[in-house]
Amino acid sequence: MKIKEKYIQISLVIITVLMTILRFLLNEKGRVTPDSIRFLRFAKVFPTIDNTITPLGYPLSIKFFTFFGSDEFWGSKIVGISSLLFIIFYAWKKDFYLKETVIACSLFSFVSIFSSTLSEAFTLPFVLILLYVSHRTIEGQLNYRKALFYISIILILLYNIRYSALFLVAGTGLFGLLSFRKKYGPIFMYSAAAACVYIIAYKLLFIDYFNENYIQQSLEIGLKPTSTLLPELFSGLATSFNPFVHISNPGGGMINYGIYSVGVLNILLIIFLFTRFTLSESEVYMITIGITGIICTYFVQYFYWIDAIDYRLLAPFSFPVWLVFFKKLFRLFGIKTYIMGALSIVTGMTFTWMSRGFYLENRKEIERYLHSENLEKVPLLFYTDDIENLENVQIAELISTVNPHIDFTEKPGDTLKKTTLTPHKVLQKIKIDKNKYQ
């Protein structure tokens, strides 16, 4: 490796880590969401099984760091930063897509993921390991039994972190089917089959044990019409593959035309490069699981409730596509390719500063309030009549970073309890610094 390029990589990694830290410190609620509340609460009450909507993997990773003196919120941030550093270290140690990984992780969308209390951050290191083991399998560097065992185990681990890893299993099986006549084809098929057997057992032995009505509660045909899903898919793809800005303005406006245009042009460039240059078998696998994951994420919305498709939901599937894309760019532009990562960081810094809120100040206010009300360590409820009301839910999100044993309620009668908080109860005693770009 050239000395100059080595220094560029080291600088980019250091700046990315610093940006990840600033991303949640300069966010008014520390980069948590309603889903984060579930993760933090699960980690807090474990070994009690809080819910079956969330696999065990991510909450347990948070729980692990609480044994070293961290609380659940800070534990989740350690998980995110550790995931980022592990990805870089693993790529360097295995000499596997190191340059591409450094740039991909520096993209503002992935910085936002690593800084958030979300399971996607913990998923990405295992995605990289899957790609590496699959590459070695395709190259014939692993014997049949080892390859079958490793790929199966990684797919199972991924499913224990995010249920959407089922789509990675599907992509792996599809690749094996398409490559069945090749020596490694059956390995991918049987690995996917083994993972499917585990998933069925998991459903019968774990999900059904704690919530036998999970499927009936979760599945609903015709949840969203195609007229809603297609625009969301377009928006999600255009922002996920925009290397600079991954969030559109919910209120619409001209700025979205610019954001979507950059994303669409980049997608067209990706398609051009993938068709212009010959893809290796490993790259075909990476693209196959990426595209399969995106397609499955779209169609599952017809009968299973998930958030609108965005950079977060697509991260485990867009990541391998980004790696192949950057490899092709390096072939064309060499060291100049790092400019894309640098520009993304600059864009991220600008956005983070313009939309800044101060989490630590808000945390102190919440700590003071909970302490004065003797609510620091007791189970809490937060009343809201509309879970989509971001301004009200934001208060619950903040509270969960201090006392994660909190859940939502829509029953007005619960507000009579001292342990049920409402926006009015909280805001009449404290002031929260807000993000004016919310």
C-alpha positions in Angstrom: 0.0 0.0 0.0 1.3 3.4 -0.8 2.2 5.6 2.2 0.0 8.4 1.0 -3.1 6.1 0.7 -2.4 4.6 4.1 -2.5 8.0 5.7 -5.7 8.9 3.9 -7.3 5.7 5.2 -6.2 6.3 8.8 -7.4 9.9 8.6 -10.7 8.9 7.2 -11.3 6.3 9.9 -10.4 8.7 12.7 -12.7 11.4 11.4 -15.5 8.8 10.8 -15.3 7.7 14.5 -15.3 11.3 15.7 -18.3 12.0 13.4 -20.1 9.0 14.8 -19.7 10.3 18.4 -20.7 13.9 17.4 -23.7 12.6 15.5 -25.4 11.4 18.7 -24.0 14.0 21.1 -25.3 16.8 18.8 -28.7 15.2 18.5 -31.3 16.3 21.0 -32.3 12.8 21.9 -29.0 10.9 21.4 -30.1 9.2 18.2 -32.8 7.0 19.6 -36.2 6.0 18.2 -39.3 4.2 19.4 -37.6 1.0 18.3 -34.6 2.0 20.4 -36.9 2.1 23.5 -37.7 -1.5 22.9 -34.1 -2.5 22.6 -33.0 -0.6 25.7 -35.9 -1.9 27.7 -35.2 -5.5 26.6 -31.6 -5.1 27.7 -32.7 -3.6 31.0 -35.1 -6.4 32.1 -33.2 -9.4 30.6 -33.3 -12.3 31.5 -37.0 -11.5 31.5 -38.1 -11.8 27.8 -39.7 -8.4 27.2 -41.1 -9.1 23.7 -40.6 -11.4 20.7 -40.6 -8.5 18.1 -36.9 -8.0 18.9 -34.4 -10.9 18.5 -32.1 -11.5 21.4 -28.8 -10.6 19.7 -28.7 -6.8 19.9 -30.2 -6.3 23.4 -27.8 -8.9 24.7 -24.8 -7.0 23.2 -26.0 -3.9 25.0 -26.5 -5.9 28.2 -22.9 -7.2 27.9 -21.5 -3.7 28.3 -23.6 -2.9 31.4 -21.5 -5.5 33.3 -18.6 -3.1 32.9 -20.4 -0.1 34.5 -22.2 1.3 31.5 -25.9 2.0 31.4 -28.0 0.7 28.5 -27.9 3.9 26.5 -24.1 4.2 26.6 -23.8 0.5 26.1 -25.7 0.8 22.8 -23.3 3.6 21.7 -20.3 1.4 22.6 -21.9 -1.4 20.5 -22.2 1.0 17.5 -18.7 2.3 17.7 -17.3 -1.1 18.3 -19.1 -2.4 15.3 -17.6 0.3 13.1 -14.1 -0.4 14.4 -14.5 -4.1 14.0 -15.6 -3.8 10.4 -12.4 -1.7 9.6 -10.2 -4.0 11.6 -11.6 -7.2 10.0 -11.3 -5.8 6.5 -7.7 -4.8 7.2 -6.8 -8.1 8.9 -8.3 -10.2 6.1 -7.2 -7.8 3.4 -10.8 -7.9 2.1 -12.3 -4.8 0.5 -10.3 -2.6 2.9 -10.3 0.5 0.8 -14.0 0.1 -0.1 -15.0 -0.6 3.5 -13.2 2.6 4.7 -15.2 4.7 2.3 -18.5 2.9 2.8 -18.3 3.4 6.6 -17.5 7.1 6.1 -20.7 7.7 4.2 -23.1 9.9 6.2 -25.8 7.3 6.1 -23.6 4.6 7.7 -22.3 7.2 10.2 -25.9 7.8 11.2 -26.5 4.0 11.6 -23.4 3.5 13.8 -24.4 6.4 16.0 -28.0 5.2 16.5 -29.3 2.8 19.1 -30.5 0.4 16.4 -29.7 -3.2 15.6 -28.5 -2.4 12.0 -25.2 -1.3 13.4 -24.6 -4.6 15.1 -25.7 -6.4 11.9 -23.1 -5.0 9.6 -20.0 -6.7 11.0 -21.7 -10.1 10.5 -22.7 -9.1 7.0 -19.0 -8.4 6.2 -18.0 -11.7 7.8 -20.6 -13.5 5.6 -19.2 -11.8 2.5 -15.7 -12.8 3.4 -16.5 -16.4 4.2 -18.6 -16.6 1.0 -15.7 -15.2 -1.0 -13.4 -17.9 0.3 -15.9 -20.5 -0.4 -16.3 -19.4 -4.0 -12.6 -19.3 -4.4 -12.3 -22.8 -3.2 -10.2 -21.8 -0.1 -12.6 -23.6 2.3 -13.5 -27.3 2.2 -17.1 -28.3 1.8 -17.9 -29.0 5.5 -16.2 -25.9 6.8 -17.9 -23.6 4.3 -21.3 -25.2 4.9 -20.9 -24.8 8.7 -19.5 -21.3 8.7 -22.1 -19.8 6.3 -24.9 -21.6 8.1 -23.8 -20.3 11.5 -23.3 -16.7 10.3 -26.8 -16.7 8.7 -28.2 -18.0 12.0 -26.4 -15.3 14.0 -27.6 -12.6 11.7 -31.2 -13.8 12.2 -30.7 -13.6 15.9 -29.9 -9.9 15.5 -32.4 -8.9 12.9 -35.4 -10.9 11.5 -34.8 -9.2 8.1 -31.7 -11.4 7.9 -34.2 -13.9 6.5 -33.8 -12.0 3.3 -30.0 -12.6 3.4 -30.9 -16.3 3.8 -33.2 -16.0 0.7 -30.4 -14.3 -1.3 -27.9 -16.9 -0.3 -30.2 -19.7 -1.3 -31.0 -18.0 -4.6 -27.3 -17.6 -5.4 -26.8 -21.3 -4.6 -29.7 -22.2 -6.9 -28.3 -20.1 -9.7 -24.9 -21.6 -9.2 -26.0 -25.2 -8.6 -23.9 -26.7 -11.3 -20.8 -25.2 -9.9 -18.9 -26.8 -7.1 -19.8 -24.2 -4.5 -23.5 -23.9 -5.5 -24.9 -26.6 -3.2 -23.0 -25.2 -0.2 -25.0 -22.0 -0.4 -28.2 -23.8 -1.0 -27.8 -26.2 1.9 -26.5 -23.3 4.2 -29.7 -21.4 3.4 -31.8 -24.5 4.1 -30.0 -25.1 7.4 -30.7 -21.5 8.4 -34.4 -22.0 7.4 -34.6 -25.0 9.6 -33.3 -23.0 12.5 -35.7 -20.1 11.8 -38.7 -22.6 11.9 -37.4 -24.0 15.2 -36.9 -20.5 16.6 -40.5 -19.7 15.7 -41.9 -22.8 17.3 -39.7 -23.0 20.4 -39.1 -19.3 21.2 -41.7 -17.0 19.6 -44.6 -19.3 20.1 -43.6 -20.0 23.7 -43.6 -16.4 24.7 -46.3 -15.1 22.3 -48.3 -17.8 20.5 -50.4 -15.1 18.7 -47.3 -13.3 17.2 -48.1 -14.3 13.6 -51.8 -13.4 13.9 -50.9 -10.0 15.5 -48.2 -9.2 13.1 -49.5 -10.2 9.7 -52.2 -8.3 7.9 -52.8 -8.6 4.2 -53.1 -5.3 2.4 -51.5 -3.2 5.1 -50.4 -0.5 2.6 -51.5 0.0 -1.0 -49.1 -0.1 -3.9 -49.8 3.6 -4.5 -48.1 4.3 -1.2 -45.4 1.7 -1.3 -43.9 2.6 -4.7 -43.2 6.2 -3.9 -41.7 5.1 -0.6 -39.5 2.6 -2.5 -38.3 5.3 -4.8 -37.6 7.7 -2.0 -35.9 4.9 0.0 -33.6 3.9 -2.8 -32.8 7.4 -3.9 -31.8 8.4 -0.4 -30.1 5.1 0.5 -27.8 5.3 -2.5 -27.2 9.0 -2.2 -23.6 9.2 -0.9 -24.1 12.6 0.7 -27.6 13.1 2.0 -29.7 10.1 3.2 -32.7 12.0 4.6 -35.3 13.8 2.5 -37.5 16.7 3.7 -40.8 15.2 5.0 -42.5 18.5 4.1 -41.4 18.2 0.5 -40.0 21.1 -1.5 -37.3 21.7 -4.1 -34.5 20.4 -1.9 -35.9 16.9 -2.3 -35.6 17.1 -6.1 -31.9 17.6 -5.6 -31.5 14.8 -3.0 -33.5 12.4 -5.2 -31.6 13.4 -8.4 -28.2 12.7 -6.9 -29.5 9.3 -5.6 -31.0 8.3 -8.9 -27.9 9.4 -10.9 -25.8 7.3 -8.5 -28.0 4.3 -9.0 -27.7 4.7 -12.8 -23.9 4.9 -12.4 -24.0 1.7 -10.2 -26.0 -0.1 -12.9 -23.6 1.1 -15.6 -20.5 0.0 -13.8 -21.9 -3.3 -12.9 -22.8 -4.0 -16.6 -19.7 -2.3 -18.0 -17.2 -4.3 -16.0 -17.2 -8.1 -15.6 -18.3 -9.1 -12.1 -16.5 -11.9 -10.2 -18.5 -14.7 -8.7 -18.0 -13.2 -5.3 -19.3 -9.9 -6.5 -22.3 -11.6 -8.1 -23.1 -13.1 -4.7 -22.8 -9.7 -3.0 -25.1 -8.1 -5.5 -27.5 -11.0 -5.4 -28.1 -10.8 -1.6 -28.3 -7.0 -1.8 -30.9 -6.9 -4.5 -32.8 -9.9 -3.0 -32.9 -8.1 0.4 -34.2 -4.9 -1.2 -36.9 -6.7 -3.2 -38.0 -8.7 -0.2 -38.1 -5.7 2.1 -40.5 -4.0 -0.4 -42.9 -7.0 -0.8 -43.0 -7.8 2.9 -44.7 -4.5 3.5 -47.9 -5.8 1.9 -48.6 -8.0 4.9 -46.1 -7.1 7.7 -45.8 -3.7 9.3 -42.4 -2.0 9.0 -41.3 1.6 8.7 -41.2 3.1 5.3 -38.2 1.9 3.3 -35.2 4.1 4.0 -31.4 3.9 4.4 -31.7 2.2 7.8 -33.8 -0.7 6.7 -31.8 -1.2 3.5 -28.3 -0.9 5.2 -27.6 -4.6 5.5 -28.5 -5.0 1.8 -27.0 -1.8 0.4 -23.7 -2.4 2.2 -22.4 -5.2 -0.2 -23.6 -3.2 -3.2 -21.6 -0.1 -2.0 -18.5 -2.3 -1.6 -18.7 -3.6 -5.2 -19.5 -0.1 -6.4 -16.5 1.4 -4.8 -14.2 -1.4 -6.1 -15.3 -0.4 -9.6 -14.7 3.3 -8.9 -11.2 2.5 -7.6 -10.5 0.7 -10.9 -11.4 3.9 -12.8 -10.3 6.7 -10.5 -7.8 5.2 -8.1 -7.0 7.2 -5.0 -9.3 10.0 -6.1 -12.2 7.7 -5.0 -11.6 8.7 -1.4 -13.0 12.2 -2.3 -16.5 10.7 -2.2 -16.0 9.6 1.4 -14.5 13.0 2.4 -17.3 14.9 0.7 -19.9 12.8 2.5 -18.2 13.5 5.9 -18.2 17.2 5.1 -21.9 17.1 4.2 -22.6 15.1 7.4 -20.7 17.6 9.5 -22.7 20.5 8.0 -26.0 18.8 8.5 -25.2 17.7 12.0 -24.2 21.2 13.0 -27.2 22.9 11.3 -29.7 20.5 13.0 -27.8 20.3 16.3 -29.4 19.7 19.6 -27.5 19.0 22.8 -28.2 15.5 24.1 -26.1 15.9 27.2 -28.0 19.0 28.3 -31.3 17.2 27.7 -30.1 14.2 29.6 -29.3 16.3 32.6 -32.7 17.8 32.5 -34.3 14.3 32.3 -32.1 13.0 35.1 -33.0 15.9 37.3 -36.7 15.4 36.7 -36.7 11.7 37.3 -34.7 12.1 40.4 -37.0 14.8 41.8 -40.0 12.5 41.2 -38.2 9.3 42.5 -38.8 7.7 39.1 -35.2 6.8 38.2 -35.4 3.1 38.7 -39.1 2.2 38.6 -41.0 0.8 35.6 -42.7 3.7 33.7 -45.5 4.3 31.2 -45.7 7.1 28.8 -49.1 8.2 27.6 -49.6 9.3 24.0 -52.7 9.1 21.9 -50.7 9.2 18.7 -47.4 7.2 18.5 -46.7 9.1 15.3 -46.5 12.5 17.1 -42.8 12.9 17.0 -42.7 15.9 19.4 -44.4 13.9 22.2 -42.7 10.6 21.5 -39.3 12.4 21.6 -39.8 13.0 25.3 -40.3 9.2 25.9 -37.2 8.5 23.8 -35.2 10.9 26.0 -36.5 9.3 29.2 -35.5 5.9 27.9 -31.9 6.9 27.7 -31.9 7.4 31.5 -34.5 4.9 32.6 -35.0 2.4 29.8 -37.8 0.5 31.7 -40.5 2.5 29.9 -43.3 1.6 27.6 -46.1 3.4 25.8 -49.8 3.4 26.8 -52.8 4.8 25.0 -55.2 4.4 28.0 -56.2 7.8 29.4 -56.9 6.1 32.8 -53.2 5.3 33.2 -52.3 8.9 33.4 -53.7 8.9 37.0 -50.8 6.8 38.1 -47.6 8.5 39.3 -45.5 6.2 37.2 -47.3 7.2 34.0 -45.8 10.3 32.4 -47.3 12.6 29.9 -45.8 15.4 27.8 -47.5 17.9 30.0 -46.2 16.4 33.2 -42.7 16.5 32.0 -42.5 19.8 30.1 -44.1 21.8 32.9 -41.1 21.1 35.0 -38.2 21.0 32.6 -37.1 22.5 29.3 -35.8 20.4 26.5 -33.5 21.6 23.8 -35.1 20.8 20.4 -33.9 20.4 16.9 -35.6 23.0 14.8 -35.2 20.8 11.7 -37.3 18.0 13.3 
